[in-house]
Amino acid sequence: QVQLVESGGGLVQPGGSLRLSCAASGIIFSINAMGWYRQAPGKERELVAFITSVGSTNYADSVRGRFTISRDTAKNTVYLQMNSLEPEDTAVYYCTTSNGYWGQGTQVTVSS
């Protein structure tokens, strides 16, 4: 059974940082590309960043230079380091695999 469990969300002030984690089980983590999506209230889910099995990365224009995606194959975990957070980053963040599995999401709220 595939499980993706996100953690690390919370409330942070503008300009602050958070690191999201996504622990994967039940999949061959090393051969899957992994991604982070987010969905804000009233908006469609959008891709934030993804990382391939060999470590190539790509980012949405809105987060490039502020967010960093990484993976630890030994821990079956993918991370999203988010710096210089803005109120527009407020959303539920979801972890996903290249073969279509999704986590339950973690809330990120950026507010003063």
C-alpha positions in Angstrom: 0.0 0.0 0.0 1.4 3.3 -1.1 1.5 6.1 1.5 2.7 9.7 1.3 2.7 11.6 4.5 3.3 15.3 4.5 4.4 17.3 7.5 5.9 20.7 8.4 3.1 23.0 7.5 1.9 25.8 9.8 1.5 29.5 10.4 4.4 31.8 9.5 4.9 35.5 9.1 5.7 37.0 5.8 9.4 36.7 5.1 9.6 33.6 7.2 10.6 30.0 6.3 9.2 26.5 6.5 10.4 23.1 5.5 7.9 20.6 4.3 8.6 16.9 4.4 6.9 14.0 2.5 7.7 10.5 3.7 6.9 7.8 1.2 6.3 4.1 1.7 5.1 1.3 -0.5 6.8 2.5 -3.6 10.2 2.2 -5.1 11.1 5.7 -4.1 14.4 5.9 -6.0 12.9 5.5 -9.5 10.0 7.9 -9.0 10.0 11.6 -9.8 8.4 13.5 -6.9 6.6 16.7 -6.8 4.9 19.3 -4.7 1.6 20.9 -5.7 -0.5 23.5 -3.8 -4.1 24.6 -3.8 -5.3 27.9 -2.4 -8.9 28.6 -1.6 -11.0 29.1 -4.7 -8.0 28.3 -7.0 -6.9 25.3 -9.0 -4.2 23.0 -7.8 -0.9 24.1 -9.3 2.6 22.6 -9.6 5.1 24.1 -7.3 8.2 22.0 -7.9 9.3 18.6 -8.9 12.5 16.5 -8.7 13.4 13.6 -11.0 14.9 10.3 -9.9 18.4 11.6 -10.8 17.9 14.9 -9.0 16.9 17.3 -11.8 14.6 20.0 -10.6 12.1 22.5 -11.9 10.0 25.2 -10.3 7.0 27.4 -10.9 8.0 30.9 -11.8 6.3 32.2 -8.7 8.6 30.3 -6.3 11.8 30.0 -8.2 14.7 31.4 -6.2 12.7 31.1 -2.9 11.8 27.4 -2.7 14.1 24.4 -3.0 13.0 20.8 -3.5 15.3 18.0 -2.5 15.1 14.2 -1.8 16.8 11.8 0.5 16.6 8.4 -1.0 17.9 6.6 2.1 15.0 8.1 4.0 12.4 7.8 1.2 11.6 11.5 1.8 11.3 14.5 -0.3 11.5 18.0 1.1 10.4 21.5 0.1 12.4 24.3 1.7 10.4 27.5 1.5 12.1 30.8 2.2 10.9 34.4 1.9 7.3 33.3 2.2 4.6 35.6 1.0 0.9 35.7 1.8 0.3 34.4 -1.7 2.0 31.2 -0.8 -0.9 30.3 1.6 -2.3 27.0 0.4 -2.6 23.3 1.1 0.6 21.7 -0.1 0.4 18.2 -1.5 3.2 15.7 -2.2 2.8 13.5 -5.3 4.6 10.8 -7.2 5.1 10.6 -11.0 2.8 7.5 -11.1 -0.1 9.3 -9.6 -0.1 8.9 -5.8 -1.0 11.8 -3.6 -0.6 12.7 0.1 -3.3 14.1 2.3 -1.8 17.7 2.2 -0.4 20.0 4.8 -1.7 23.6 5.4 0.7 26.5 5.0 -0.5 29.9 6.1 1.5 33.0 5.7 0.1 35.9 7.6 1.1 38.6 10.1 
